[in-house]
Amino acid sequence: MEILLIESNDALRAAVLARLTADGYSPVAVNTGTDALRLLDSPRFEAVLLDWQLSDMAGISVLREMRTRSLDTPVMILSSRGSVADRVLALDSGADDYLLKPFHMDECMARVRRMVRTYRRNTPPSSGSGVHCIADLTVDTNRHVATRGGRKLPLSAKEYAILEFFAAHAGNTLSREEIEQFVSPDGSDSAVVPVYIHYLRKKIDDGFSVKLLRTVRKQGYMLTGS
């Protein structure tokens, strides 16, 4: 999953970039609002970390321009401005979170994970045709049907929903926590995630030499054909 980091401080930008990479993200880092807005023309990011005090413009101006363009990517402001008025201004301008500098990297990453979880839950599958294709697996979000090798897969409603969630994020690692949040936002049914993964594997991959639903060690699961 791609995260956009917009930070003017070289040392902090390098530190956050390294931690995002270590935590399994694919971060892209820039140090100006101009470069950020150019990248944001393509809706590829699942979260944005935005410095308030950039060299060419205020981070709040970048945020407002994003919302003017109807970009709903979650944004966390990184700022040394700690007044209530500044926090209110950021939130009212469209920020999803506000982290005061200096901050602990663990807290920053926890907030990133929360933003990504929320964005994924609220973002519908992005296939323009309504059909996701992963190798010879197709997931038709219009008809709510999945096939592999031309054969319809006998999925329950819950299994199909989880598969569609994976297909919408094909090629990206989904942590168990993210899948639990999708399966059961209130936490009442989260313990069954390994069971559903087991069922999906049997129905998707049994009998095929290429396994599409894979375990990513210590990170989660990924649906990929590569």
SEVO-71094 format. One record per atom (N, C-alpha, C, CB): x, y, z; residue in three letters. Coordinates in steps of 0.1 Angstrom, whole numbers, plus 2048, in hexadecimal, padded with zeros to 3 digits. Glycine has a CB too. Example, Ala and Ser with C-alpha at 12.3 -4.5 7.8 and 13.67 -1.06 7.14 Angstrom:
BEGIN
884, 7C7, 84E, ala;
87B, 7D3, 84E, ala;
884, 7DF, 84E, ala;
871, 7D3, 85A, ala;
880, 7EA, 847, ser;
889, 7F5, 847, ser;
881, 800, 84F, ser;
88D, 7FA, 839, ser;
END
This chain:
BEGIN
808, 7F4, 800, met;
800, 800, 800, met;
809, 80C, 800, met;
7F6, 800, 80C, met;
805, 817, 7F9, glu;
80D, 822, 7F7, glu;
809, 82D, 801, glu;
80D, 828, 7E9, glu;
813, 833, 808, ile;
810, 83E, 811, ile;
818, 84A, 80C, ile;
814, 83A, 820, ile;
812, 856, 80B, leu;
819, 862, 807, leu;
81E, 86A, 814, leu;
810, 86B, 7FE, leu;
82B, 86C, 815, leu;
830, 874, 820, leu;
835, 881, 81A, leu;
83C, 86C, 826, leu;
830, 88C, 81F, ile;
833, 89A, 81B, ile;
839, 8A1, 827, ile;
827, 8A2, 815, ile;
847, 8A2, 828, glu;
84E, 8A7, 833, glu;
85A, 8AF, 82F, glu;
852, 89B, 83D, glu;
85B, 8BB, 834, ser;
866, 8C4, 830, ser;
873, 8C1, 838, ser;
862, 8D2, 833, ser;
872, 8BB, 844, asn;
87E, 8B9, 84C, asn;
885, 8AC, 847, asn;
87B, 8B7, 85B, asn;
891, 8AD, 842, asp;
898, 8A2, 83C, asp;
89A, 896, 845, asp;
8A6, 8A6, 837, asp;
89E, 899, 852, ala;
8A1, 88E, 85B, ala;
894, 887, 85F, ala;
8A7, 894, 868, ala;
889, 88E, 861, leu;
87C, 888, 865, leu;
877, 881, 859, leu;
872, 893, 86A, leu;
878, 886, 84D, arg;
872, 880, 841, arg;
879, 872, 83F, arg;
874, 888, 835, arg;
887, 872, 841, ala;
88E, 865, 83F, ala;
88A, 85B, 84A, ala;
89D, 868, 840, ala;
888, 860, 856, ala;
885, 857, 861, ala;
877, 851, 85F, ala;
885, 85E, 86F, ala;
86D, 859, 85C, val;
860, 854, 859, val;
85F, 84B, 84D, val;
856, 860, 858, val;
866, 84F, 843, leu;
867, 846, 837, leu;
86D, 838, 83A, leu;
870, 84E, 82C, leu;
877, 838, 842, ala;
87D, 82B, 845, ala;
874, 823, 84D, ala;
88A, 82D, 84D, ala;
86C, 829, 857, arg;
863, 821, 85F, arg;
857, 81C, 857, arg;
85E, 82A, 86B, arg;
852, 824, 84E, leu;
847, 820, 846, leu;
84B, 814, 83D, leu;
842, 82B, 83C, leu;
857, 814, 838, thr;
85C, 809, 830, thr;
85E, 7FD, 838, thr;
86A, 80D, 829, thr;
864, 7FE, 844, ala;
866, 7F3, 84D, ala;
859, 7ED, 851, ala;
86D, 7F7, 859, ala;
84E, 7F5, 852, asp;
841, 7EF, 856, asp;
839, 7EA, 84A, asp;
839, 7FA, 85C, asp;
83F, 7E9, 83E, gly;
838, 7E2, 833, gly;
831, 7EB, 82A, gly;
82F, 7D8, 838, gly;
832, 7F8, 82B, tyr;
82B, 801, 822, tyr;
834, 804, 816, tyr;
827, 80E, 829, tyr;
82F, 80B, 80C, ser;
836, 80F, 801, ser;
835, 81F, 801, ser;
831, 809, 7F3, ser;
83E, 825, 808, pro;
83D, 834, 80A, pro;
843, 83C, 7FE, pro;
843, 838, 817, pro;
83D, 847, 7FB, val;
843, 851, 7F2, val;
844, 85E, 7FA, val;
839, 853, 7E5, val;
850, 863, 7F9, ala;
853, 86F, 801, ala;
857, 87B, 7F8, ala;
85F, 86C, 80B, ala;
851, 887, 7FC, val;
854, 893, 7F5, val;
856, 89E, 800, val;
84A, 897, 7EA, val;
85C, 8A9, 7FC, asn;
85E, 8B4, 807, asn;
857, 8C1, 803, asn;
86C, 8B6, 808, asn;
84F, 8C1, 7F9, thr;
848, 8CE, 7F5, thr;
839, 8CB, 7F2, thr;
84E, 8D5, 7E9, thr;
831, 8D5, 7F4, gly;
823, 8D3, 7F1, gly;
820, 8D2, 7E2, gly;
81B, 8DF, 7F7, gly;
829, 8D9, 7DA, thr;
827, 8D8, 7CC, thr;
829, 8CA, 7C7, thr;
831, 8E1, 7C5, thr;
833, 8C3, 7CB, asp;
836, 8B5, 7C7, asp;
82B, 8AC, 7CC, asp;
843, 8B0, 7CD, asp;
826, 8AF, 7D8, ala;
81B, 8A7, 7DE, ala;
80E, 8A8, 7D6, ala;
818, 8AB, 7EC, ala;
80A, 8B4, 7D2, leu;
7FE, 8B5, 7CA, leu;
7FF, 8AF, 7BC, leu;
7FB, 8C4, 7C9, leu;
80B, 8AF, 7B7, arg;
80D, 8A9, 7AA, arg;
80B, 899, 7AB, arg;
81C, 8AB, 7A4, arg;
810, 894, 7B6, leu;
80E, 885, 7B8, leu;
800, 882, 7BB, leu;
817, 880, 7C3, leu;
7F9, 88B, 7C2, leu;
7EC, 888, 7C6, leu;
7E1, 889, 7BB, leu;
7E8, 892, 7D1, leu;
7E6, 88D, 7AF, asp;
7DD, 88C, 7A4, asp;
7D9, 87E, 7A1, asp;
7E3, 893, 797, asp;
7E1, 874, 7A5, ser;
7DE, 866, 7A3, ser;
7DA, 860, 7B1, ser;
7EA, 85E, 79D, ser;
7CD, 85B, 7B2, pro;
7C8, 857, 7BF, pro;
7CE, 849, 7C3, pro;
7B9, 856, 7BF, pro;
7DB, 848, 7C6, arg;
7E1, 83B, 7C8, arg;
7E5, 839, 7D7, arg;
7EE, 83A, 7C0, arg;
7E3, 843, 7DF, phe;
7E8, 843, 7ED, phe;
7DD, 83F, 7F7, phe;
7EF, 850, 7F1, phe;
7E0, 838, 801, glu;
7D6, 834, 80B, glu;
7D7, 83C, 818, glu;
7D8, 825, 80F, glu;
7E1, 845, 819, ala;
7E3, 84E, 824, ala;
7ED, 858, 820, ala;
7E7, 847, 831, ala;
7EC, 864, 826, val;
7F5, 86F, 824, val;
7FA, 874, 831, val;
7EF, 87B, 81B, val;
807, 876, 833, leu;
80D, 87C, 83F, leu;
812, 88A, 83A, leu;
818, 874, 845, leu;
80C, 895, 840, leu;
80E, 8A2, 83A, leu;
814, 8AC, 844, leu;
801, 8A7, 835, leu;
820, 8B1, 842, asp;
826, 8BB, 84A, asp;
81F, 8C8, 848, asp;
835, 8BD, 846, asp;
81C, 8CF, 854, trp;
815, 8DC, 853, trp;
81E, 8E7, 84D, trp;
810, 8E0, 861, trp;
82B, 8E6, 850, gln;
834, 8F1, 84C, gln;
83D, 8ED, 841, gln;
83C, 8F6, 858, gln;
838, 8ED, 834, leu;
840, 8EA, 829, leu;
848, 8F6, 824, leu;
837, 8E4, 81E, leu;
851, 8F4, 81B, ser;
85A, 900, 817, ser;
852, 908, 80C, ser;
866, 8FA, 810, ser;
849, 903, 805, asp;
843, 90A, 7FA, asp;
835, 90E, 7FD, asp;
844, 902, 7ED, asp;
82E, 908, 806, met;
821, 90B, 80A, met;
81D, 905, 817, met;
817, 907, 7FF, met;
813, 909, 81D, ala;
80E, 903, 82A, ala;
808, 8F6, 827, ala;
804, 90C, 831, ala;
80B, 8EC, 82F, gly;
805, 8DF, 82E, gly;
7F6, 8E0, 82D, gly;
809, 8D6, 839, gly;
7F0, 8E9, 835, ile;
7E2, 8EA, 835, ile;
7DC, 8EE, 828, ile;
7DE, 8F5, 840, ile;
7E4, 8F5, 820, ser;
7E0, 8F9, 812, ser;
7E0, 8EC, 809, ser;
7E9, 903, 80C, ser;
7E9, 8E3, 80B, val;
7E9, 8D6, 804, val;
7DD, 8CE, 807, val;
7F6, 8CE, 807, val;
7DA, 8CE, 814, leu;
7CE, 8C7, 819, leu;
7C1, 8CC, 813, leu;
7CD, 8C7, 828, leu;
7C0, 8D9, 813, arg;
7B4, 8E0, 80E, arg;
7B2, 8DD, 7FF, arg;
7B4, 8EF, 810, arg;
7BE, 8DD, 7F7, glu;
7BD, 8DA, 7E9, glu;
7B9, 8CC, 7E7, glu;
7CB, 8DD, 7E3, glu;
7BE, 8C3, 7EF, met;
7BA, 8B5, 7EE, met;
7AB, 8B3, 7EF, met;
7C1, 8AC, 7F8, met;
7A5, 8BA, 7F9, arg;
797, 8B9, 7FB, arg;
78F, 8C0, 7F0, arg;
793, 8BE, 809, arg;
794, 8CB, 7EB, thr;
78E, 8D1, 7E0, thr;
78D, 8C8, 7D4, thr;
795, 8DE, 7DC, thr;
797, 8C0, 7D2, arg;
797, 8B6, 7C7, arg;
78F, 8AA, 7CA, arg;
7A6, 8B2, 7C4, arg;
789, 8AA, 7D5, ser;
781, 89E, 7DA, ser;
789, 892, 7DC, ser;
776, 89B, 7D0, ser;
796, 893, 7E0, leu;
79E, 888, 7E4, leu;
79B, 885, 7F2, leu;
7AD, 88C, 7E2, leu;
797, 878, 7F5, asp;
793, 875, 802, asp;
79E, 86D, 80A, asp;
786, 86D, 802, asp;
7AA, 86C, 804, thr;
7B5, 865, 80B, thr;
7B7, 86B, 819, thr;
7C2, 866, 803, thr;
7B7, 862, 823, pro;
7B9, 868, 831, pro;
7C7, 86F, 833, pro;
7B8, 85C, 83B, pro;
7C6, 87A, 83A, val;
7D2, 882, 83C, val;
7D5, 884, 84B, val;
7D0, 890, 835, val;
7E1, 882, 84F, met;
7E6, 885, 85C, met;
7EF, 891, 85C, met;
7EC, 879, 863, met;
7EC, 89C, 862, ile;
7F5, 8A7, 863, ile;
800, 8A5, 86D, ile;
7ED, 8B4, 867, ile;
80C, 8A8, 869, leu;
818, 8A7, 872, leu;
81C, 8B6, 875, leu;
824, 89F, 86C, leu;
81B, 8BA, 882, ser;
81D, 8C8, 885, ser;
823, 8CA, 892, ser;
810, 8CF, 883, ser;
82B, 8D5, 894, ser;
830, 8D9, 8A1, ser;
827, 8E4, 8A7, ser;
83E, 8DF, 89F, ser;
81C, 8E7, 8A0, arg;
812, 8F1, 8A5, arg;
808, 8E9, 8AD, arg;
80B, 8F8, 899, arg;
808, 8EC, 8BA, gly;
800, 8E4, 8C3, gly;
7F4, 8EA, 8C9, gly;
809, 8E0, 8CE, gly;
7F0, 8F6, 8C4, ser;
7E4, 8FD, 8CA, ser;
7D7, 8F6, 8C5, ser;
7E4, 90B, 8C6, ser;
7CD, 8F7, 8CD, val;
7C0, 8F2, 8CA, val;
7BB, 8F8, 8BD, val;
7B6, 8F4, 8D5, val;
7BE, 905, 8BB, ala;
7B9, 90C, 8AF, ala;
7BF, 906, 8A2, ala;
7BC, 91B, 8B0, ala;
7CC, 902, 8A3, asp;
7D3, 8FC, 897, asp;
7CD, 8EE, 895, asp;
7E2, 8FB, 89A, asp;
7CA, 8E6, 89F, arg;
7C4, 8D9, 89D, arg;
7B6, 8DA, 897, arg;
7C4, 8D2, 8AA, arg;
7AF, 8E3, 89C, val;
7A1, 8E5, 897, val;
7A2, 8EA, 888, val;
799, 8F0, 89F, val;
7AB, 8F3, 885, leu;
7AC, 8F7, 877, leu;
7AF, 8EC, 86E, leu;
7B7, 902, 876, leu;
7B9, 8E3, 872, ala;
7BD, 8D8, 86A, ala;
7B1, 8CE, 868, ala;
7C8, 8D0, 870, ala;
7AA, 8CB, 873, leu;
79F, 8C1, 872, leu;
794, 8C7, 869, leu;
79A, 8BE, 880, leu;
791, 8D4, 86B, asp;
786, 8DA, 864, asp;
78A, 8DB, 855, asp;
783, 8E8, 869, asp;
797, 8DB, 852, ser;
79B, 8DC, 844, ser;
79C, 8CF, 83D, ser;
7A9, 8E3, 843, ser;
799, 8C4, 845, gly;
798, 8B7, 83E, gly;
7A2, 8AD, 843, gly;
799, 8B8, 830, gly;
7AA, 8B0, 84E, ala;
7B3, 8A6, 853, ala;
7AC, 89B, 85A, ala;
7BE, 8AD, 85C, ala;
7B2, 88F, 85A, asp;
7AC, 884, 861, asp;
7B3, 882, 86F, asp;
7AD, 877, 859, asp;
7BF, 887, 870, asp;
7C6, 886, 87D, asp;
7D1, 891, 87E, asp;
7CD, 878, 87D, asp;
7D6, 893, 889, tyr;
7DF, 89D, 88C, tyr;
7EA, 898, 896, tyr;
7D8, 8AA, 891, tyr;
7F6, 898, 892, leu;
801, 893, 89B, leu;
80B, 89E, 89E, leu;
808, 886, 894, leu;
80D, 8A0, 8AB, leu;
816, 8AB, 8AF, leu;
824, 8A7, 8AF, leu;
812, 8B0, 8BD, leu;
82D, 8AF, 8A9, lys;
83B, 8AC, 8A9, lys;
841, 8B2, 8B6, lys;
842, 8B3, 89D, lys;
84C, 8AB, 8BB, pro;
851, 89E, 8B7, pro;
848, 893, 8BC, pro;
860, 89C, 8BD, pro;
848, 888, 8B4, phe;
83F, 87D, 8B7, phe;
847, 870, 8B8, phe;
834, 87C, 8AD, phe;
841, 866, 8BE, his;
847, 859, 8BF, his;
843, 851, 8B2, his;
843, 851, 8CC, his;
84D, 84B, 8AC, met;
84A, 844, 89F, met;
840, 839, 8A1, met;
857, 83E, 89A, met;
83F, 832, 8AC, asp;
835, 828, 8AE, asp;
827, 82E, 8AD, asp;
837, 820, 8BB, asp;
825, 839, 8B4, glu;
818, 840, 8B3, glu;
815, 844, 8A5, glu;
818, 84C, 8BD, glu;
81E, 849, 89E, cys;
81C, 84D, 890, cys;
817, 842, 888, cys;
828, 854, 88A, cys;
81E, 836, 889, met;
81A, 82B, 881, met;
80C, 825, 885, met;
825, 820, 883, met;
809, 826, 892, ala;
7FC, 821, 896, ala;
7F1, 82A, 890, ala;
7FB, 822, 8A6, ala;
7F3, 837, 88F, arg;
7EA, 840, 889, arg;
7E9, 83D, 87A, arg;
7EE, 84E, 88C, arg;
7F4, 83A, 874, val;
7F4, 837, 865, val;
7EB, 82A, 863, val;
802, 835, 860, val;
7ED, 820, 86B, arg;
7E6, 814, 86A, arg;
7D7, 816, 86B, arg;
7EA, 809, 874, arg;
7D3, 81F, 875, arg;
7C5, 822, 877, arg;
7BF, 829, 86B, arg;
7C3, 82A, 884, arg;
7C6, 832, 865, met;
7C2, 839, 859, met;
7C0, 830, 84E, met;
7CB, 844, 856, met;
7C9, 827, 84C, val;
7C8, 81D, 840, val;
7BD, 814, 842, val;
7D5, 815, 83F, val;
7BB, 80F, 84F, arg;
7AF, 806, 851, arg;
7A2, 80D, 84E, arg;
7AF, 802, 860, arg;
7A1, 819, 853, thr;
794, 821, 850, thr;
792, 823, 841, thr;
795, 82E, 858, thr;
79D, 827, 83A, tyr;
79C, 82A, 82C, tyr;
798, 81D, 824, tyr;
7A9, 82F, 827, tyr;
79E, 812, 828, arg;
79A, 806, 821, arg;
78C, 801, 823, arg;
7A4, 7FA, 825, arg;
787, 803, 830, arg;
779, 7FF, 833, arg;
76F, 808, 82B, arg;
777, 800, 842, arg;
773, 814, 829, asn;
76A, 81E, 823, asn;
76B, 81F, 814, asn;
76B, 82B, 829, asn;
775, 818, 80E, thr;
778, 81A, 800, thr;
773, 80E, 7F8, thr;
787, 81C, 7FD, thr;
769, 810, 7EF, pro;
764, 804, 7E7, pro;
76F, 7FF, 7DD, pro;
758, 808, 7E0, pro;
76E, 7F3, 7D8, pro;
777, 7EE, 7CE, pro;
778, 7F8, 7C3, pro;
772, 7E0, 7C9, pro;
784, 7FA, 7BE, ser;
787, 804, 7B4, ser;
788, 800, 7A6, ser;
794, 80B, 7B7, ser;
784, 7F4, 7A3, ser;
785, 7EF, 795, ser;
77A, 7F7, 78D, ser;
782, 7E0, 794, ser;
77F, 7FD, 782, gly;
775, 805, 77A, gly;
76A, 7FD, 774, gly;
77D, 80C, 76F, gly;
76D, 7F0, 770, ser;
763, 7E8, 76A, ser;
75B, 7E0, 774, ser;
769, 7DE, 760, ser;
75F, 7E1, 781, gly;
759, 7D9, 78B, gly;
75E, 7CB, 78C, gly;
74A, 7D9, 789, gly;
768, 7C8, 784, val;
76E, 7BA, 784, val;
77D, 7BB, 787, val;
76C, 7B3, 776, val;
781, 7B4, 791, his;
78F, 7B3, 795, his;
795, 7A6, 78F, his;
791, 7B4, 7A4, his;
7A0, 7A7, 789, cys;
7A7, 79B, 783, cys;
7B4, 799, 78A, cys;
7A8, 79C, 774, cys;
7B6, 78E, 790, ile;
7C3, 78B, 797, ile;
7C7, 77D, 791, ile;
7C2, 78A, 7A6, ile;
7D1, 77D, 787, ala;
7D4, 771, 780, ala;
7C7, 76C, 779, ala;
7DB, 766, 789, ala;
7C3, 75F, 77C, asp;
7B7, 75A, 776, asp;
7AB, 75A, 77F, asp;
7B9, 74B, 771, asp;
7AD, 762, 78A, leu;
7A2, 765, 793, leu;
79B, 771, 790, leu;
7A7, 765, 7A2, leu;
78D, 771, 78F, thr;
786, 77D, 78C, thr;
77C, 77F, 798, thr;
77E, 77D, 77F, thr;
77A, 78C, 79C, val;
770, 78F, 7A6, val;
767, 79A, 7A0, val;
778, 794, 7B3, val;
75B, 796, 79E, asp;
752, 79F, 797, asp;
749, 7A6, 7A2, asp;
748, 798, 78D, asp;
74C, 7B3, 7A5, thr;
746, 7BA, 7B0, thr;
738, 7BE, 7AC, thr;
74E, 7C6, 7B4, thr;
734, 7BE, 79F, asn;
727, 7C1, 79B, asn;
71D, 7B5, 79E, asn;
726, 7C5, 78C, asn;
722, 7A9, 79A, arg;
719, 79D, 79C, arg;
71C, 796, 7A9, arg;
71B, 794, 790, arg;
727, 79A, 7B0, his;
72B, 793, 7BC, his;
72E, 784, 7BA, his;
720, 795, 7C7, his;
736, 782, 7B0, val;
73A, 775, 7AB, val;
749, 775, 7AA, val;
732, 770, 79E, val;
74F, 76A, 7AE, ala;
75E, 768, 7AC, ala;
760, 75B, 7A4, ala;
765, 767, 7B9, ala;
769, 75B, 79B, thr;
76D, 74F, 793, thr;
77C, 74D, 793, thr;
767, 750, 785, thr;
780, 741, 791, arg;
78E, 73F, 78F, arg;
78F, 734, 784, arg;
796, 73A, 79C, arg;
797, 737, 77A, gly;
799, 72E, 76F, gly;
78B, 72C, 768, gly;
79E, 721, 773, gly;
782, 736, 768, gly;
775, 735, 762, gly;
76B, 72E, 76A, gly;
777, 72E, 755, gly;
76F, 729, 776, arg;
765, 721, 77E, arg;
761, 72A, 78A, arg;
76C, 714, 784, arg;
753, 72A, 78C, lys;
74E, 732, 797, lys;
752, 72C, 7A4, lys;
73E, 733, 795, lys;
756, 735, 7AD, leu;
75A, 731, 7BB, leu;
74E, 730, 7C4, leu;
765, 73A, 7C0, leu;
74C, 726, 7CC, pro;
740, 724, 7D5, pro;
743, 72C, 7E2, pro;
73D, 716, 7D7, pro;
742, 739, 7E2, leu;
745, 741, 7EE, leu;
739, 745, 7F5, leu;
74D, 74D, 7EA, leu;
73A, 745, 803, ser;
72F, 74A, 80B, ser;
730, 75A, 80A, ser;
731, 746, 81A, ser;
726, 760, 80F, ala;
725, 76F, 80E, ala;
731, 775, 815, ala;
718, 774, 814, ala;
735, 770, 820, lys;
740, 775, 828, lys;
74D, 773, 821, lys;
740, 770, 836, lys;
74E, 767, 81B, glu;
75B, 763, 814, glu;
75C, 76C, 808, glu;
75B, 754, 810, glu;
751, 76F, 801, tyr;
752, 777, 7F5, tyr;
756, 785, 7F9, tyr;
744, 777, 7ED, tyr;
750, 78A, 804, ala;
753, 798, 808, ala;
762, 79A, 80B, ala;
74A, 79C, 814, ala;
767, 790, 812, ile;
775, 790, 816, ile;
77E, 78F, 809, ile;
779, 785, 81F, ile;
77A, 787, 800, leu;
782, 786, 7F3, leu;
781, 793, 7EC, leu;
77C, 77A, 7EB, leu;
776, 799, 7EB, glu;
774, 7A6, 7E4, glu;
77D, 7B1, 7EB, glu;
766, 7AB, 7E4, glu;
77E, 7B0, 7F8, phe;
787, 7B9, 800, phe;
796, 7B7, 7FC, phe;
785, 7B7, 80F, phe;
79A, 7AA, 7FB, phe;
7A7, 7A7, 7F6, phe;
7A9, 7AC, 7E8, phe;
7AA, 798, 7F7, phe;
79F, 7A9, 7DF, ala;
7A1, 7AD, 7D1, ala;
7A2, 7BC, 7CF, ala;
795, 7A7, 7C9, ala;
79B, 7C3, 7D7, ala;
79C, 7D2, 7D6, ala;
7AA, 7D7, 7DA, ala;
792, 7D9, 7E0, ala;
7B1, 7CF, 7E1, his;
7BF, 7D3, 7E6, his;
7C9, 7C8, 7E1, his;
7C0, 7D4, 7F5, his;
7C7, 7C2, 7D5, ala;
7CF, 7B8, 7D0, ala;
7DE, 7BD, 7CF, ala;
7CA, 7B3, 7C2, ala;
7E7, 7B5, 7D3, gly;
7F5, 7B9, 7D3, gly;
7FA, 7C0, 7DF, gly;
7F8, 7C1, 7C7, gly;
7F1, 7C3, 7E8, asn;
7F4, 7CA, 7F5, asn;
7F2, 7C0, 800, asn;
7EC, 7D6, 7F7, asn;
7FB, 7C1, 80A, thr;
7F9, 7B8, 816, thr;
7EE, 7BE, 81F, thr;
807, 7B7, 81E, thr;
7E5, 7B6, 823, leu;
7DB, 7B9, 82D, leu;
7DE, 7B2, 83A, leu;
7CC, 7B5, 828, leu;
7DF, 7BA, 844, ser;
7E2, 7B5, 851, ser;
7D6, 7AE, 857, ser;
7E7, 7BF, 85B, ser;
7D8, 7A5, 861, arg;
7CD, 79E, 867, arg;
7C4, 7A8, 86D, arg;
7D2, 794, 871, arg;
7CA, 7B2, 873, glu;
7C2, 7BD, 87A, glu;
7B9, 7C4, 870, glu;
7CB, 7C7, 881, glu;
7BE, 7C7, 864, glu;
7B5, 7CD, 85A, glu;
7AA, 7C4, 855, glu;
7BE, 7D1, 84E, glu;
7AD, 7B7, 854, ile;
7A3, 7AE, 850, ile;
798, 7AC, 85B, ile;
7A9, 7A0, 84C, ile;
79D, 7AC, 867, glu;
794, 7AB, 872, glu;
78A, 7B7, 873, glu;
79B, 7AA, 880, glu;
790, 7C3, 870, gln;
787, 7CF, 870, gln;
77D, 7CE, 865, gln;
790, 7DB, 86E, gln;
781, 7C8, 85A, phe;
777, 7C7, 84F, phe;
76D, 7BD, 852, phe;
77F, 7C3, 842, phe;
771, 7B1, 857, val;
767, 7A7, 85A, val;
75E, 7AB, 865, val;
76F, 79A, 85E, val;
763, 7B1, 86F, ser;
75B, 7B4, 87B, ser;
75F, 7C1, 881, ser;
75C, 7A9, 885, ser;
75A, 7CD, 87C, pro;
75E, 7DA, 882, pro;
75C, 7DB, 891, pro;
757, 7E5, 87B, pro;
753, 7D4, 896, asp;
750, 7D5, 8A5, asp;
758, 7CB, 8AD, asp;
741, 7D3, 8A8, asp;
760, 7C2, 8A6, gly;
769, 7B9, 8AC, gly;
762, 7AC, 8B1, gly;
76F, 7BF, 8B8, gly;
755, 7AB, 8AE, ser;
74D, 79F, 8B3, ser;
750, 792, 8AC, ser;
73F, 7A2, 8B2, ser;
756, 793, 8A0, asp;
758, 787, 898, asp;
766, 786, 892, asp;
74E, 786, 88C, asp;
76F, 78D, 898, ser;
77D, 78F, 892, ser;
785, 782, 893, ser;
784, 79A, 899, ser;
782, 779, 89D, ala;
78A, 76D, 89F, ala;
789, 763, 894, ala;
786, 767, 8AC, ala;
77F, 765, 88B, val;
77D, 75B, 880, val;
785, 75E, 874, val;
76E, 75B, 87D, val;
78D, 769, 874, val;
795, 76C, 868, val;
79D, 761, 863, val;
79E, 778, 86B, val;
7A5, 75A, 86B, pro;
7AD, 74E, 866, pro;
7A4, 744, 860, pro;
7B6, 748, 871, pro;
799, 742, 865, val;
78F, 738, 860, val;
78B, 73C, 851, val;
783, 736, 869, val;
788, 748, 850, tyr;
784, 74D, 842, tyr;
78F, 74C, 838, tyr;
77E, 75B, 843, tyr;
79B, 750, 83D, ile;
7A7, 74F, 834, ile;
7A9, 740, 830, ile;
7B4, 754, 83B, ile;
7A7, 737, 839, his;
7A8, 729, 836, his;
79E, 725, 82B, his;
7A7, 720, 843, his;
792, 729, 82D, tyr;
787, 725, 824, tyr;
78A, 72B, 816, tyr;
779, 72A, 829, tyr;
78E, 738, 816, leu;
791, 73F, 809, leu;
79C, 738, 802, leu;
794, 74D, 80B, leu;
7A6, 734, 809, arg;
7B2, 72D, 802, arg;
7AD, 720, 7FC, arg;
7BD, 72A, 80D, arg;
7A5, 719, 803, lys;
7A0, 70C, 7FD, lys;
798, 70E, 7F0, lys;
798, 704, 807, lys;
790, 719, 7F0, lys;
787, 71B, 7E5, lys;
78E, 722, 7DA, lys;
77B, 723, 7EA, lys;
798, 72A, 7DD, ile;
79F, 732, 7D2, ile;
7AB, 72A, 7CD, ile;
7A4, 73F, 7D8, ile;
7B2, 724, 7D5, asp;
7BF, 71F, 7D1, asp;
7C0, 710, 7CF, asp;
7CA, 723, 7DB, asp;
7B7, 708, 7D6, asp;
7B8, 6F9, 7D5, asp;
7B7, 6F5, 7C6, asp;
7AE, 6F2, 7DE, asp;
7C0, 6ED, 7C2, gly;
7BF, 6E8, 7B4, gly;
7C6, 6F0, 7AA, gly;
7B1, 6E6, 7B0, gly;
7CC, 6FC, 7AF, phe;
7D3, 705, 7A5, phe;
7E2, 705, 7AA, phe;
7CD, 713, 7A6, phe;
7EB, 705, 7A0, ser;
7F9, 705, 7A3, ser;
7FE, 713, 7A8, ser;
801, 702, 796, ser;
7F8, 71D, 7A4, val;
7FB, 72B, 7A8, val;
7F2, 72F, 7B4, val;
7FA, 735, 79D, val;
7F7, 731, 7C0, lys;
7EF, 735, 7CB, lys;
7EE, 744, 7CC, lys;
7F6, 72F, 7D8, lys;
7E2, 749, 7CD, leu;
7E0, 757, 7CC, leu;
7DF, 75E, 7DA, leu;
7D4, 75A, 7C4, leu;
7D9, 757, 7E4, leu;
7D7, 75D, 7F1, leu;
7E3, 758, 7FA, leu;
7CA, 758, 7F7, leu;
7EC, 761, 7FC, arg;
7F9, 75E, 803, arg;
7FA, 764, 810, arg;
804, 762, 7FA, arg;
802, 75E, 819, thr;
806, 763, 826, thr;
813, 76B, 824, thr;
807, 758, 830, thr;
812, 777, 82A, val;
81E, 77F, 82A, val;
824, 77F, 839, val;
81C, 78E, 826, val;
82F, 779, 83B, arg;
834, 776, 848, arg;
834, 782, 851, arg;
842, 770, 847, arg;
82E, 781, 85D, lys;
82D, 78B, 867, lys;
826, 798, 863, lys;
83B, 78F, 86B, lys;
81F, 798, 857, gln;
818, 7A4, 852, gln;
809, 7A1, 850, gln;
81F, 7A9, 846, gln;
806, 796, 84A, gly;
7F8, 793, 847, gly;
7F6, 78B, 83B, gly;
7F0, 7A1, 845, gly;
7ED, 78F, 832, tyr;
7EA, 787, 826, tyr;
7E9, 78F, 81A, tyr;
7DC, 77F, 828, tyr;
7EB, 789, 80E, met;
7EB, 791, 802, met;
7E4, 788, 7F7, met;
7F9, 795, 7FD, met;
7DC, 78F, 7EF, leu;
7D7, 788, 7E3, leu;
7DE, 78D, 7D7, leu;
7C7, 78B, 7E1, leu;
7E6, 785, 7D0, thr;
7EE, 789, 7C5, thr;
7F0, 77E, 7BB, thr;
7FC, 78E, 7CA, thr;
7F1, 782, 7AE, gly;
7F4, 778, 7A4, gly;
802, 778, 79F, gly;
7EB, 77B, 798, gly;
80B, 781, 7A6, ser;
819, 782, 7A1, ser;
822, 77C, 7AB, ser;
81D, 791, 79F, ser;
END
